[in-house]
């Protein structure tokens, strides 16, 4: 997952994330969500409905951050809940041989 970080002389940090296929838009969470090989797809759909319902009820989630909210909600529903991406990847929650990754 290519990235570039730079700190200006005034201390401002600049980060750049490039999707592995160099064409899909989104964030790291957008990419990681394609690596979820959910044994119960209804759980992923329920999670997305939960996030959507929370936004409709007034949750202050920006539209551009829905992929973040979706993935972090899904991670909160795992055992153990709320692990970091690295831990989730090492424990097999993200399948590195997922079909969408094969097409990159």
C-alpha positions in Angstrom: 0.0 0.0 0.0 2.0 3.0 -1.2 2.0 6.1 0.8 4.2 9.2 1.2 4.6 11.4 4.2 6.3 14.8 4.3 6.8 17.3 7.1 7.1 20.9 6.1 9.6 23.3 7.8 6.6 24.7 9.8 5.8 21.2 11.1 2.7 20.5 9.0 2.5 16.9 8.0 1.3 16.0 4.5 0.3 12.4 3.7 -0.6 10.8 0.4 -2.4 7.5 0.0 -2.6 5.8 -3.4 -5.0 3.0 -4.0 -3.2 -0.2 -5.1 -5.0 -0.2 -8.4 -4.2 3.5 -9.0 -7.7 4.2 -10.2 -10.3 3.6 -7.4 -11.1 6.5 -5.3 -11.3 6.3 -1.5 -9.4 5.9 1.7 -7.5 3.1 3.3 -10.8 1.8 4.8 -12.3 1.7 1.3 -9.5 -0.7 0.2 -9.6 -2.8 3.4 -13.3 -3.3 3.1 -12.7 -5.0 -0.2 -10.6 -7.6 1.6 -13.3 -8.6 4.0 -14.3 -12.2 3.4 -17.3 -12.2 5.7 -18.7 -15.7 6.3 -22.0 -14.1 7.0 -22.6 -11.4 4.3 -25.7 -10.3 6.2 -23.5 -9.0 9.0 -21.7 -6.6 6.6 -25.1 -5.5 5.3 -26.5 -5.0 8.8 -23.4 -3.0 9.7 -23.9 -0.7 6.7 -27.6 -0.3 7.6 -26.6 0.6 11.2 -24.2 3.3 10.0 -26.8 4.7 7.6 -29.4 4.7 10.4 -27.1 6.5 12.8 -26.4 9.2 10.2 -30.2 9.6 9.5 -30.7 9.9 13.3 -28.2 12.7 13.5 -24.8 11.1 13.9 -22.2 13.7 12.8 -20.5 11.5 10.2 -19.4 13.2 7.0 -20.5 11.5 3.8 -16.9 11.3 2.7 -16.1 9.3 5.9 -18.8 6.6 5.5 -16.3 4.0 4.5 -14.4 4.7 7.7 -17.5 4.4 9.8 -18.5 1.2 8.0 -15.2 -0.5 8.6 -14.7 0.6 12.1 -18.3 -0.5 13.0 -17.6 -3.9 11.4 -14.4 -4.2 13.4 -16.3 -3.3 16.6 -18.5 -6.3 16.0 -15.6 -8.8 15.8 -14.1 -10.8 18.6 -12.2 -9.1 20.1 -14.0 -5.9 19.2 -12.2 -2.8 17.8 -8.8 -4.1 16.9 -6.4 -2.0 14.9 -6.0 -2.7 11.2 -2.6 -4.4 11.6 -4.0 -6.8 14.3 -7.1 -7.5 12.2 -5.0 -8.3 9.2 -2.7 -10.6 11.2 -5.7 -12.4 12.7 -7.2 -13.1 9.3 -10.1 -10.6 9.3 -8.8 -9.2 6.0 -8.2 -11.9 3.4 -5.2 -11.0 1.4 -6.3 -13.4 -1.3 -9.7 -11.8 -1.7 -11.1 -11.7 -5.2 -10.9 -7.9 -5.6 -7.2 -7.9 -4.6 -6.5 -10.5 -7.3 -7.7 -8.1 -9.9 -5.2 -5.3 -9.0 
